[in-house]
Structure formats: structure tokens, C-alpha cells
Amino acid sequence: MQDSSGESDASDDSKIRHLRSMPRWAGIAIFIYATVFTLSYAKSFFVPVVLAFLLTLVFSPIRRVFDRRGIPSALTSLIIVLSLLITSIGILGTLSLPVTDWISRAPEITAQVRDQIGEISGAMGGLFEAANRLNTLGAPGDDVQRVVMAEGGYATDIAALVPGIAAQVVFTLVLLFFLLASGNMFYEKLVHVIPRFSDKRRAMTAIRDIERELSRYLFTITVINAGLGIAVGTAMWAVGMPSPIILGMIAFLFNFVPYLGALAGIVVASAVALVSFDWVGWAPVVGGIYLMLTTIEGQIVTPYFVGRNLRLNTVVVFLAVSFWAWLWSAVGMVVAVPLLAALRTISAHIDGMGGLADFLGERHSETETDEESDTSET
């Protein structure tokens, strides 16, 4: 009995030693997997929460300015939230009419695109002709019913999405109001739980830097995107495109998504030109104009107005946008870059994470950061 008990104890000890000797990366991998699964499973909750906190970082400096002038935080927060709500309703209302019209004319637009492409490529025209012959094998009534059902399917899908989107927008705005109206409560709580005074000062400095830099980044990007939208709308009006204001608003919204947003805007503008003009060559012309404007914005305007400390590694940005698009769809593509900017700013203020901050930054940004820190110390 003693021998068996001793063998069992030895076996338990060997299991414990084996567990303790497991590599750290295994635990890290399990943590990452659990985090990604949780973010994906509960995205209907996390998406509005993340949006609300990002908007809080953007509008907190504005709220603080009015606080110093004696205006209550609750009143300022209410004005900010109502302004966002009115702006969102205005944008959605402006876009809803043409989008609804495009959906109702989906079969007609599809036929126009088919005919235009058929003029470009005889082979493509042959394929479409073969497809038409297959579709006409059934009764005419069945074909008409199929088109009507397809239109109804688009409308039904969009109508099904509206309540969920509206609920998330309301949740985001309500949470944003409470976060802004609470003032500096979260900062005070953070300072209270940190034991050492030096750590308290460092934490407050890091929070202020994150808030200032992220607010400046998002504000600057918003202004640049608005300028791009005006430029695109004006260019589309100059070449005689239909609904140039709508195309300008699409450019403004799509450009919040790096790389993929510009590509999607080019595709949309080219498709609209393809079905709006008799000459097929207008599609590449319009797409080229859109590409030229986005290239000027991405290569000249944004690098000039966005500080080097806020410029990010382009490869990491592309991977982050792809990852968050897979995780949270369109909203993920929008929040990917702000989250990267916040992570880089946080890493720059934490000991041992300076390498991560340098890796997330643009090429040679770490050199400029070191020079600025040396100058500030001097």
C-alpha cells in the first residue's frame, strides 16, 4: 500500500512539474484564442462599447474646455450626443434615397452592366447570352416572379438589419453621454487605485497623451476625409456624373477604412459611370479621377497633416484592418486604425513595451521620437 501510494505521489509530482514546465507561449496562445472568440461571440455588445470609448476620447477635450467655462458636463455631453445623432440621421437620410432607388432598379442596372461589358468583350457577351438562354427555359411568369422575389429579398435583408443597427447606435450614444457626463471620474478612480504617487503621475500623463493624440488623429482624419469628399463630389459633378453629392459622401465615409475604402470607392464610382454613360470608356476615366484624388490624399495631404508619431506601420495597418474586418465587419475596419494608434501610445508609456511602440510606428518614427524626448528633457 505504501509503495502504491508513493508511486501515486511521485506521479502527481511529475505531472505538476510537467505543467509548470509548459512553455509560456502555450498560455499566451490560449489567452489570445479565448479573447478573439469572446470578441467575436459578443460583438453586438463590444462594438458599441468600443465605439463609445473611442468617441469619448475624441470629445473629452471639447467637454473639458466647456467645463473650464462653467458649463455643466451633462449639458455639454447632451449637445455633443444630439449633434452626432442629427448628423448621423442626416447622412443616412441623404444616402437612403439613392440606395433605395439602386435596390429597386437592381435588375435594370444588372442588365445595363451586362450590356456594357458585352460591348467590351465578345466572350463575355457570349457567356451572358448562354445564361439568358438557360434563364428563358422556364415559363415567363416564373421568370417575372423570380425577379420580384429577388427584389423583395434585398429589401427584406436590409429591413431586417435596420432594428439591430438602430439599437447599437442608440446604445453607443447613451453610453457616450454617460461617459462624457461623468467628467474625470474614471481618471480619479484610476489614480485612487494606484498605490505609488510616481505611478499615479505617470498613469495620468499616459492617459492625457492617449486622449490628446487620439483625439487629434481622429479629428484630423475626419477633416481630411471631408475635404476628400468635397473634392470627389466636385470632380464627379464636373464630369457629369449623377448624384455627385452622394458619391462625395461615399468617399468621405469609405476613406475611414485604409486602402480597402479607397478601392471600394473606385469600384462604386466606376460602376455608376458604367451604367450612366453610353460610352464605356467613362468608367476607367471616372475611376482614374477617384484614384488620383485618393492618391493625393494618401501620399501628400495625410502624411503632411498627421504627425509622424501618429503614423503607423503600413503592413500592420493592413493586417489590422483585415483582422478587424473579419471579426467585426465594416465597424471593425473603421475602428482598426484608432485602436492601433491607442495601442502604440499606450506602449510608449509602459516600461518594456517600447519595442512594440516602435514596431507599430512608421519607418524612422522611433528616431524622431527619441529626438523629441531628448529635446524635452533638455
Helices and strands as residue ranges (DSSP letters): H 2-20, H 24-41, H 43-68, H 73-104, H 106-120, H 122-135, H 140-181, H 185-193, H 197-238, H 244-254, H 260-276, H 282-296, I 297-301, H 302-305, G 308-310, H 314-348, H 354-360, H 365-377
